Amino acid sequence: MNASFNQEVQKLYQTLIDAWNKRDAEGMASRFAEQGVQIGFDGSKLVGKKEILSHLVPIFENHPTPPFVTKVKNIRILGNDTAILHAIAGMIPPGKKEIDPSVNAHQTLVAVKKDDEWQIELFQNTPAQFHGRPELVEEMTKELMEIV
């Protein structure tokens, strides 16, 4: 069960990231539970598919959002239908070849299976600035650059 469970949760996360990378607001919002929560890099808190969608549409329409480069660090099973995923993420700005360390992030996703479908209850994208510890920023950036 654990391998299949982990694969399903990782697939849910990857569909969310793929939607961001395609600048697909509907694709992102559709992965959330009805009252799912998204906490953005800037600290904005959005509750529910409609609010998430209405927040993302203008972002994708008005900003050249770089794609995510991500690495899943772990998935923990919390129950028969619940898991938490932790990943690290970086972004390569348009026209660049290197990850911009100033936007590195820890990403946390809480997934719940309802009616045989995995949904996101919480997705949080937290800045990984490691104030006063530049070596940790460099370490994360290096780890993400190995994927590129």
C-alpha positions as CSV (number, residue, x, y, z in Angstrom):
1,M,0.0,0.0,0.0
2,N,2.7,2.5,0.9
3,A,4.4,2.6,-2.6
4,S,1.0,3.0,-4.4
5,F,-0.2,5.5,-1.8
6,N,3.0,7.6,-2.2
7,Q,2.8,7.5,-6.0
8,E,-0.8,8.7,-5.9
9,V,0.1,11.6,-3.6
10,Q,3.2,12.5,-5.7
11,K,1.1,12.4,-8.8
12,L,-1.4,14.9,-7.2
13,Y,1.5,17.2,-6.4
14,Q,3.0,16.9,-9.9
15,T,-0.3,17.7,-11.5
16,L,-0.5,20.9,-9.4
17,I,3.1,21.8,-10.4
18,D,2.5,21.0,-14.1
19,A,-0.6,23.2,-14.1
20,W,1.6,26.1,-12.6
21,N,4.3,25.5,-15.2
22,K,1.6,25.6,-18.0
23,R,0.1,28.7,-16.4
24,D,-3.2,26.9,-16.1
25,A,-5.2,28.5,-13.3
26,E,-8.2,26.2,-13.8
27,G,-5.9,23.1,-13.7
28,M,-4.4,24.3,-10.4
29,A,-7.7,25.2,-8.7
30,S,-9.4,22.0,-9.8
31,R,-6.9,19.9,-7.7
32,F,-8.1,21.5,-4.5
33,A,-10.9,20.2,-2.2
34,E,-14.0,22.5,-2.1
35,Q,-12.6,24.3,0.9
36,G,-8.9,23.6,0.2
37,V,-6.4,26.3,1.2
38,Q,-3.5,27.8,-0.7
39,I,-0.9,29.9,1.1
40,G,1.2,31.7,-1.4
41,F,4.9,32.8,-1.4
42,D,3.8,36.3,-0.5
43,G,1.7,35.0,2.5
44,S,-1.7,35.4,0.7
45,K,-4.2,32.8,2.0
46,L,-6.9,31.6,-0.4
47,V,-9.8,29.4,0.6
48,G,-11.8,27.3,-1.8
49,K,-11.5,26.5,-5.5
50,K,-13.2,29.7,-6.7
51,E,-11.0,32.0,-4.6
52,I,-7.9,30.2,-5.7
53,L,-9.0,30.4,-9.4
54,S,-9.8,34.1,-9.2
55,H,-6.4,34.8,-7.6
56,L,-4.4,32.8,-10.1
57,V,-6.1,34.0,-13.4
58,P,-4.7,37.6,-13.2
59,I,-1.3,36.3,-12.1
60,F,-1.0,34.2,-15.2
61,E,-2.5,36.8,-17.4
62,N,-0.3,39.7,-16.2
63,H,3.0,38.2,-15.0
64,P,5.7,36.0,-16.8
65,T,5.6,33.4,-14.0
66,P,8.7,31.1,-14.3
67,P,8.2,27.4,-14.1
68,F,9.0,25.5,-10.9
69,V,11.9,23.0,-10.6
70,T,10.9,20.7,-7.7
71,K,12.1,17.8,-5.7
72,V,9.9,15.8,-3.4
73,K,11.8,15.3,-0.1
74,N,9.3,13.0,1.7
75,I,5.7,11.9,1.9
76,R,4.3,10.8,5.2
77,I,1.1,8.8,5.5
78,L,-1.1,10.2,8.2
79,G,-4.0,7.8,7.9
80,N,-5.9,5.6,5.4
81,D,-6.8,8.6,3.3
82,T,-4.5,11.4,4.3
83,A,-0.8,12.3,3.6
84,I,1.6,15.2,3.8
85,L,4.2,15.9,1.2
86,H,7.2,18.1,1.5
87,A,9.1,19.3,-1.5
88,I,11.7,22.0,-2.3
89,A,11.2,24.3,-5.2
90,G,13.1,26.8,-7.3
91,M,12.5,28.8,-10.4
92,I,14.5,29.7,-13.5
93,P,13.5,33.2,-14.6
94,P,12.6,33.6,-18.3
95,G,15.8,34.0,-20.4
96,K,18.0,32.6,-17.7
97,K,19.7,29.2,-17.2
98,E,20.2,29.2,-13.5
99,I,17.8,29.0,-10.6
100,D,17.1,32.3,-8.8
101,P,17.9,31.5,-5.2
102,S,15.8,34.4,-3.9
103,V,12.6,32.5,-4.8
104,N,13.6,29.1,-3.5
105,A,10.8,27.6,-1.4
106,H,9.7,24.8,0.8
107,Q,6.3,23.4,-0.4
108,T,4.0,21.5,1.8
109,L,0.9,19.7,0.5
110,V,-1.8,18.0,2.6
111,A,-3.7,15.5,0.5
112,V,-6.9,13.8,1.4
113,K,-8.6,11.0,-0.6
114,K,-12.4,11.6,-0.9
115,D,-14.6,9.4,-3.0
116,D,-11.6,7.6,-4.5
117,E,-10.1,10.9,-5.6
118,W,-7.0,12.7,-4.1
119,Q,-7.6,16.4,-3.4
120,I,-5.5,19.1,-1.9
121,E,-6.6,20.4,1.5
122,L,-3.6,22.6,1.9
123,F,-0.8,23.8,-0.3
124,Q,1.8,26.1,1.2
125,N,4.6,27.7,-0.7
126,T,7.0,29.1,1.9
127,P,10.1,31.2,1.1
128,A,13.4,29.4,1.9
129,Q,15.6,32.4,2.6
130,F,17.5,31.0,5.5
131,H,18.3,34.4,7.0
132,G,21.9,34.6,8.1
133,R,22.7,31.1,6.7
134,P,23.6,31.6,3.0
135,E,25.2,28.2,2.8
136,L,21.7,26.6,3.2
137,V,20.4,28.7,0.3
138,E,23.4,27.6,-1.8
139,E,22.9,23.9,-0.8
140,M,19.2,24.0,-1.8
141,T,20.0,25.7,-5.1
142,K,22.7,23.2,-5.9
143,E,20.3,20.3,-5.1
144,L,17.6,21.8,-7.4
145,M,20.2,22.5,-10.2
146,E,21.0,18.8,-10.3
147,I,17.5,18.3,-11.7
148,V,17.7,20.9,-14.4
